[in-house]
């Protein structure tokens, strides 16, 4: 009697098995990673809705009675230095953007964390000190919003806590796309009126409607992540997607063969580059007024602007627009500390489209690009994500009450049924994703181990 030869599953059956595997991954990963995504979504909703609360909470420090004429920045800085007990220059100054706002004078403080400054809020007309608090990041958010931001990003656990948000962002786009595949493949079945299909239809419909927002959350969230963010940063620089910034590094006139950091802004080469004098010779409070005047003459006309003195010898002044609303105003100039001539300048209108999209994507994620409308839309998408997670757990609970776990419900059982070529292709894809998104790769290994153990247990139980 001839022994029957075994053959790989036919292409059509292999396709069904692969689809079942991907759908099992959507379910499995959703159950295991869902809590991390849920926390990120809930804290994200709180974060994007806090600007108005922050403006009210700190209104005494942020606002003043309308004034016609502001005092020179030098006098405002001296007032802030006295209030802060500082004899050094501030790290940055943000002049009052309008007649109803205070000037923000920010000092470096070794007791504070990274990207934090001690800010003194000064009435630009009366020189009254209106507030003294810690501000965070380039957006200068205040303590209330900073706490929410840190909880959203790291659960207030530092770098270790950042793994949670990176895990959520790494898997969100995969779960969303797998859910779209499931909705497309089963849209006819989901249209049925049976009670069993109703919760699935709600889950699938909301997921399809929110897909664009979920992919956006994942892509932009990964840019701030600890591990994948570094890879994305390198990719952005290689592809020219980074937001250009002026160089504040000075070079000596006779060092023509060294640094060429201004080559991409050669329109200002006629200003020349001079050697830096000692810091004490040019860094003074009066320099802030001069830097602001030169920047205005160079076309930086945004109401919101930040002035930074030279950080050390060999550095230039930097003046930057910081208005990231629409239309975006983020032009910058670097100024020679010796004669306040422009050394370098960037103009957002001339940025490559990819760099503009990167800038807008980050600002959209933070809820600042279109103000309140931006914040409400983000909150709506995040609320949809909360619904998807909660509803997904509801369906899972209903399922485990009515069915029993068997071998076919594990990803491992489906994986070993696929042809070798398909298996190798899936492994290659997973390895590539693991290198690009290390936290995803590590969690994928954990999920694979858990699933394999479930498969072995169920297989042993069937033999018994």
PyMOL commands that set and color helices and strands:
alter all, ss='L'
color gray80, all
select helices_A, chain A and resi 11-48+51-57+59-62+73-84+143-154+158-185+187-190+195-209+211-222+228-239+263-271+279-282+286-297+348-350+353-366+372-402+407-409+411-415+420-436+438-463
alter helices_A, ss='H'
color red, helices_A
select strands_A, chain A and resi 92-94+103-107+116-122+129-136+305-308+317-321+332-335+342-346
alter strands_A, ss='S'
color yellow, strands_A
deselect
rebuild
show_as cartoon
